[in-house]
Amino acid sequence: MNERGAHCKGHNTGSIGICVLGLDVFNIVQMKSLAGLCTTLRAVYGLGNIDIVGHNKYNDKKLCPVFDVDRFIKDYMDE
């Protein structure tokens, strides 16, 4: 948390990169774990769901994440 990442060119300062391992299908345990991590980070840093974005939002040549972030937020995150 105290180091600048290398996860998204032009957006590494002031952001946290999260990697979910898998190909194109993630199970409910992975999604719930990701939601728990995001919930914790929101609480620690005073963020909202709007602050959770996929890498492809900043680089249209990237496919990651291979799941719909908006759907993930709707299905797994409380605001």
Buried (B, 14 or more C-beta within 10 A) or exposed (E): EEEEBEBBEEBBEEBBEBEBEEEEEBEEEBBEBBBEEBBEBBEEEEBEBEEBBBBBEBBEEEEEBEBEBEEBBEEBBEE
